[in-house]
Amino acid sequence: MKNLNALVEKYKSLALANELNNEESVKNYIIRNMVERVWGYEYGAGVDCYKVEVELPQIGVKVNHSRCDYLIQTANYKCIIEAKRLSEDIDNQKHIDELASYVQNMLVEIGILTNGRKWSFFIADASSHVMEKTPFKTIDFEKISDDEKKYLLELFKKPGADLAKIRSAYEEGKKKAEEQSLMTKIENAILEERRYLSDDEKKHIIRKVEPGCSVVNQNKLESYENYFQAAMMNIVEKEKAKYKAEAEAEAARYKNSIEPEELAVYSIILGLLADKYDTATINLSDFNSGLLAKVHFNGPKSGQPILWVVGKIVDNKYRFEGIAFPKSDGAQGETIALVDPKDIITHKSRIRSEAEISFAGPRVKDSKSEIPSAE
């Protein structure tokens, strides 16, 4: 770890002094130190050694360049390192395609693309040696963590980790990327929900900001559309963090720690309500069977539940089970089983309708809470 810490500091001082403005500087000052001093490989032609400017065999598709910058050969795998100057964007598809051609032509398993600051690690198919175009790991020397330093040493320090471990790291990274993509889609769905305002609501807002405007025609409504869109986006950015923090603070009153799945549930629900109901809070209660959350409003007409979030503690870990809406008299209804917190979004219309009822005051028999549970 000592040598790696020294290399990171060396990079920062060289970058500050503008000494990494060409590939040769990146190779000599950064990559060579990484290969030799940090990972422990020696220059040579055998196993557990590295070569410099290796001739590429001209097989298959012809490549634009005849040499790759570095080739590391270990008992477990072969790895190509391609260097770029610091100012180059290593996310550029041209550079990735260049590395991929080297990886396939040299029949290696790992490709590394770096400009001295960012290090992107790619893996190739075991039989075809076709390289994945998305890195399984990218590490930035400007903000490298202790865990990332440990990762670099465990996977690449001589003689290197087993290829199976590297492939496992790739699969884990791919899974996280897919999960992040899914969460982005959820966020976008929430944003779309929050951006919605009816024409009547828009007219009401216009009359509030223009006291002298008693009649709002279609032209006036259209002239405000861009303002409404911008305002909604501002609300979204401000309130995303606010509601998550409130959920964490409320949950902390009942549990020493809160599971990520719980926070996902609460954030989604509050997100569906945030644009219209800024007094929405979460009230948690402990039960012998686990956790049951009741979402309701503060204020003089508060206390009427919007929904219950049903979950259990199993082996000291929270397990989300579903949601339950109120009956017409306000009592808890039957649980609607859900597999994943994101499935709550399919019930957004019901959640918002229940919120309107709650905001209006105590529930009575035959209230409009008896509506379909999903869109």
C-alpha positions in Angstrom: 0.0 0.0 0.0 2.9 2.3 0.7 4.1 2.3 -2.9 0.6 2.9 -4.2 0.1 5.8 -1.9 3.4 7.3 -3.0 2.4 6.9 -6.7 -1.0 8.6 -6.2 0.8 11.6 -4.6 3.4 11.6 -7.4 0.6 11.7 -10.0 -1.1 14.6 -8.2 2.2 16.7 -8.1 3.0 15.9 -11.8 -0.6 16.7 -12.9 -0.4 20.0 -11.0 2.9 20.9 -12.7 1.5 20.0 -16.1 4.1 17.2 -16.5 1.7 14.6 -18.0 0.8 16.3 -21.2 2.1 13.4 -23.5 1.9 9.6 -23.5 5.6 9.1 -22.8 5.4 11.1 -19.5 2.4 9.0 -18.5 4.2 5.8 -19.3 7.5 6.7 -17.6 6.3 8.5 -14.5 3.0 6.6 -13.8 2.5 3.3 -15.6 6.0 2.0 -15.2 5.9 2.8 -11.5 2.5 1.1 -11.2 3.7 -2.0 -13.0 7.1 -2.3 -11.3 6.9 -0.7 -7.8 3.2 -1.2 -7.0 2.4 -4.5 -8.8 6.0 -6.0 -8.6 6.5 -7.1 -12.2 10.0 -7.1 -13.8 10.8 -6.3 -17.4 11.4 -9.5 -19.4 10.0 -12.2 -21.6 8.9 -14.8 -19.1 5.9 -15.4 -16.9 5.2 -12.8 -14.2 7.0 -10.2 -16.3 6.0 -7.3 -18.5 7.0 -6.2 -22.0 7.0 -2.7 -23.6 5.8 -1.8 -27.1 4.9 -5.3 -28.1 4.4 -6.1 -31.8 0.8 -7.1 -32.6 0.3 -10.1 -34.9 -1.8 -9.1 -37.9 -4.6 -11.6 -37.6 -8.3 -11.0 -38.2 -9.3 -7.4 -38.5 -6.3 -5.1 -39.2 -5.6 -2.7 -36.4 -4.6 1.0 -36.8 -1.5 0.6 -34.7 1.2 -2.2 -34.9 2.2 -2.0 -31.2 0.5 -2.1 -27.8 2.2 -0.1 -25.0 2.5 -2.8 -22.3 1.9 -6.5 -22.1 1.9 -8.2 -18.6 2.2 -12.0 -18.6 1.3 -13.8 -15.4 0.6 -17.4 -14.5 -3.1 -16.6 -14.4 -3.7 -14.2 -17.3 -2.3 -11.8 -19.8 -3.0 -8.1 -19.6 -2.5 -5.2 -22.1 -2.1 -1.6 -20.8 -2.8 1.2 -23.3 -1.5 4.7 -22.3 -3.0 8.1 -23.2 -1.9 11.6 -22.2 -3.6 13.1 -19.2 -5.8 15.4 -21.3 -7.3 12.5 -23.3 -10.7 11.3 -22.4 -10.3 7.5 -21.9 -14.1 7.1 -22.1 -13.8 8.0 -25.8 -15.1 5.1 -27.8 -12.2 5.4 -30.3 -9.7 4.6 -27.5 -11.9 1.7 -26.2 -12.2 0.2 -29.7 -8.4 0.5 -30.1 -7.8 -1.4 -26.9 -10.4 -4.0 -27.8 -8.5 -4.7 -31.1 -5.3 -5.2 -29.2 -6.9 -7.5 -26.7 -8.4 -9.7 -29.4 -5.3 -9.8 -31.6 -3.0 -10.6 -28.7 -5.5 -13.2 -27.2 -5.3 -11.6 -23.8 -7.9 -11.6 -21.0 -7.6 -8.2 -19.5 -7.3 -4.7 -21.0 -6.4 -1.5 -19.1 -6.8 2.0 -20.5 -5.3 4.9 -18.6 -4.3 8.5 -18.9 -2.4 8.4 -15.6 -5.4 9.7 -13.6 -8.2 7.4 -14.6 -7.7 3.6 -14.9 -10.4 1.6 -16.7 -10.3 -2.2 -16.5 -11.9 -4.3 -19.2 -12.4 -8.1 -19.5 -12.5 -10.2 -22.6 -14.5 -13.4 -23.4 -12.6 -16.5 -22.4 -12.9 -18.2 -25.8 -13.3 -15.4 -28.4 -11.2 -12.8 -26.6 -13.8 -10.2 -27.6 -13.5 -7.4 -25.0 -16.5 -5.9 -23.2 -16.9 -2.3 -24.1 -17.9 -1.3 -20.6 -15.2 -1.4 -17.9 -15.7 -3.7 -15.0 -13.9 -1.2 -12.8 -12.8 2.4 -13.2 -10.5 4.1 -10.6 -9.7 7.8 -10.4 -6.4 8.8 -8.7 -8.0 12.2 -7.9 -10.5 10.6 -5.6 -9.2 7.1 -5.0 -10.4 5.4 -1.8 -8.6 2.9 0.5 -11.0 0.2 -0.7 -10.0 0.9 -4.3 -6.3 0.9 -3.4 -6.8 -2.5 -1.9 -8.7 -3.6 -5.0 -5.8 -2.6 -7.2 -3.3 -4.6 -5.2 -5.5 -7.7 -4.7 -6.3 -8.1 -8.4 -3.1 -7.1 -10.1 -0.1 -7.4 -7.7 2.3 -10.1 -8.9 1.3 -12.8 -9.7 -2.2 -11.4 -9.9 -5.5 -12.7 -8.7 -7.1 -15.7 -10.3 -8.9 -14.9 -13.5 -12.0 -16.4 -11.9 -11.8 -13.7 -9.3 -11.5 -10.9 -11.9 -14.4 -12.3 -13.8 -16.4 -12.4 -10.6 -15.5 -8.7 -10.0 -16.7 -8.0 -13.5 -20.1 -9.7 -13.0 -20.5 -7.9 -9.7 -19.8 -4.6 -11.4 -22.2 -5.4 -14.2 -24.9 -6.3 -11.7 -24.4 -3.0 -9.8 -24.6 -1.1 -13.1 -27.8 -2.8 -14.0 -29.2 -2.0 -10.5 -28.2 1.6 -10.9 -29.9 1.7 -14.3 -33.0 0.3 -12.8 -32.9 2.9 -10.0 -32.5 5.6 -12.6 -35.6 4.4 -14.4 -37.5 4.5 -11.1 -36.3 8.0 -10.4 -37.3 9.1 -13.9 -40.8 7.7 -13.3 -41.0 9.6 -10.0 -39.9 12.8 -11.7 -42.5 12.3 -14.4 -45.1 11.9 -11.7 -44.0 15.0 -9.8 -44.0 17.1 -13.0 -47.7 16.6 -13.4 -50.0 19.5 -12.7 -53.6 19.7 -13.9 -54.7 22.8 -15.8 -56.8 23.9 -12.8 -53.8 23.6 -10.5 -51.7 25.7 -13.0 -54.4 28.3 -13.2 -54.6 28.5 -9.4 -50.9 29.1 -9.2 -50.9 31.8 -11.9 -53.6 33.7 -10.1 -51.5 33.5 -6.9 -48.4 34.9 -8.5 -50.4 37.4 -10.6 -53.0 38.8 -8.1 -54.5 41.1 -10.7 -55.2 38.2 -13.1 -58.7 37.0 -12.4 -59.2 35.0 -15.6 -56.5 32.7 -17.0 -57.0 31.9 -20.6 -55.2 29.3 -22.7 -52.6 31.7 -24.0 -51.7 32.8 -20.5 -51.5 29.1 -19.5 -49.2 28.3 -22.3 -46.9 31.3 -21.6 -46.3 29.8 -18.1 -45.5 26.3 -19.2 -41.7 26.6 -19.3 -41.8 28.2 -15.8 -43.8 25.3 -14.5 -41.4 22.8 -15.9 -38.4 24.6 -14.5 -40.0 25.1 -11.1 -40.9 21.4 -10.9 -37.3 20.4 -11.6 -36.1 22.7 -8.9 -38.5 21.2 -6.5 -37.3 17.8 -7.4 -33.7 18.6 -6.8 -34.3 20.3 -3.4 -36.8 17.7 -2.1 -35.1 14.5 -3.1 -32.4 14.9 -0.4 -34.8 16.5 2.0 -37.3 13.6 2.1 -34.6 11.0 2.2 -33.1 12.7 5.2 -36.4 13.0 6.9 -37.1 9.3 6.4 -33.7 8.4 7.8 -34.2 10.7 10.9 -37.6 9.3 11.6 -36.5 5.7 11.2 -33.5 6.3 13.5 -36.0 6.9 16.4 -37.0 3.3 16.2 -34.0 1.4 15.0 -30.2 1.8 15.5 -29.8 1.3 11.7 -32.1 1.4 8.7 -31.9 -1.1 5.9 -31.4 0.3 2.3 -34.6 -1.5 1.2 -36.6 0.4 3.8 -35.2 3.8 2.6 -36.0 2.9 -1.0 -39.6 2.2 0.0 -40.0 5.5 2.0 -38.2 7.6 -0.6 -40.4 6.3 -3.4 -43.6 7.0 -1.5 -42.6 10.5 -0.5 -41.4 11.1 -4.0 -44.9 10.3 -5.3 -46.3 12.9 -2.9 -43.6 15.6 -2.8 -44.9 17.9 -5.5 -48.4 18.4 -4.0 -48.1 17.5 -0.3 -45.1 19.0 1.3 -46.2 18.1 4.8 -46.1 14.3 4.2 -44.0 12.5 6.8 -43.4 8.9 7.8 -44.5 7.5 11.1 -42.9 4.2 12.0 -44.1 1.8 14.7 -42.5 -1.4 16.0 -44.6 -4.6 16.1 -43.7 -8.1 17.3 -43.9 -9.4 13.7 -41.5 -6.8 12.4 -41.9 -3.3 11.1 -45.0 -1.6 9.9 -44.9 1.9 8.6 -47.8 4.2 8.4 -47.6 7.3 6.1 -49.8 10.2 7.1 -50.0 14.0 7.2 -49.1 16.6 9.9 -51.5 19.4 10.6 -55.0 19.9 12.1 -56.6 17.3 9.8 -53.7 14.8 10.1 -53.6 11.3 11.5 -55.6 9.7 8.7 -53.4 7.0 7.1 -52.6 7.1 3.4 -51.1 3.6 3.4 -49.2 1.1 5.5 -45.8 -0.4 4.4 -45.7 -4.0 5.4 -42.4 -5.7 6.2 -40.8 -8.1 8.6 -37.4 -8.6 10.3 -36.0 -12.0 9.3 -32.6 -13.0 10.5 -32.0 -9.4 11.7 -32.6 -8.1 8.2 -35.6 -6.2 6.9 -37.8 -7.9 4.3 -40.3 -5.8 2.3 -43.6 -7.6 1.8 -46.0 -5.1 0.4 -48.4 -2.3 1.2 -51.9 -2.0 2.5 -54.5 0.8 1.9 -57.1 2.0 4.4 -60.7 0.7 4.3 -63.4 3.3 4.1 -63.5 3.7 7.9 -59.7 4.3 8.0 -58.8 0.8 9.3 -56.0 -1.1 7.7 -57.0 -3.1 4.6 -55.7 -6.3 3.2 -52.0 -6.4 2.3 -51.1 -6.1 -1.3 -48.1 -8.3 -1.8 -45.2 -6.7 -3.8 -41.9 -8.3 -4.7 -39.8 -5.1 -5.0 -40.1 -1.6 -3.6 -40.2 -0.2 -7.2 -43.5 -2.0 -7.7 -45.1 0.7 -5.4 -45.0 3.0 -8.4 -47.7 1.0 -10.1 -50.0 2.1 -7.3 -49.2 5.8 -7.6 -52.7 6.9 -8.5 -54.2 5.2 -5.5 -51.5 6.6 -3.2 -52.2 10.2 -4.4 -56.0 9.6 -4.1 -55.6 8.4 -0.6 -53.4 11.4 0.2 -56.2 13.7 -0.9 -58.7 11.9 1.4 -56.2 12.1 4.3 -55.6 15.8 3.8 -59.3 16.5 3.9 -59.8 15.0 7.3 -61.4 12.0 9.1 -62.6 9.2 6.8 -66.3 8.3 6.6 -68.1 5.3 5.3 -68.4 5.2 1.5 -65.5 7.6 0.9 -63.7 7.6 -2.4 -61.0 5.4 -0.9 -62.7 2.4 -2.4 -60.9 2.8 -5.8 -58.8 0.4 -7.8 -55.5 -0.4 -6.2 -53.4 0.1 -9.3 -53.4 2.1 -12.5 
